[in-house]
């Protein structure tokens, strides 16, 4: 299992509390080893299994929308 660490920009992340909720939910996803959301910088640092990238990206988007529907993660 090859773990990769990537940093993604986020848009319209309005609340530090929401960022923490997203971070906690994303950390529990299968294939994710760590997630850190920096509210001030509007960035998400994600460490995950590269082989599961498509599935993880989809799950991360779902977690983000559930907490803050207007927030977007800018995946490559």
N, C-alpha and C positions, 0 to 999 in steps of 0.2 A: 504494500500500500504506500504509494508515493504522496507524501503530504506537501502541499504548496501553500505559501502565504501570499495573499494579495491584499492590496488596499484599494477600496472603492470609494468614490465620492458619493455623497448623498445630497438630495435636494428636498427642501421643505420639511426638514426635521425640526419640529417646533418646540420640543420639550425634552429636557434632560431626563425626566422621569420615564417618558416614553422610550427614549433611547436605551435606558437600563432594562426596561421590560422586553424590548426587542432583543437586546444582547442576551438576556437570560434564556429566552425562548430559542434563539439560534444556537446557543451553546449546547442545548439538549438534542439538537438534530443529529441523526445518524450520519457519520462521515465527517462531522465538524469537530476539530480538536480544540479550537479556540475562536472566540469572536470578541472584538473590542470595538465599541462604538464611541467615538469622540464627538460629543455633542457640539462643542465649541468649534471644532475644525470641520464638522459635517463629513466625517470620514468613518468608514468601517474597515477594520483590519480583520481578515478572515483567514483562518488556517484550516484547510480541509483536504480530503482525499481527492486527488486530481482525477482519478478514474470515475468518480461520482459527480463531477462538476455540474453537469446539466441538471441532475436531480436535486443537488444542493442549492443551486441558483434558484430553481423553481420554489423550493421549500422556504428559502430565505425571503424571497419576494412575498410569499404568503404570510410569513410571520410579520414582516414590516407592515403590510397592508392591514392586517388584523389589528395592530396597535394604533397605527396612524395612517388612515387611508390616503392622505395627500402626499405622503412621503415616497420618494423614489430612490432606489439604489441604482447608480449608473454602472452597470456591468459592461465590460468591453463589447 
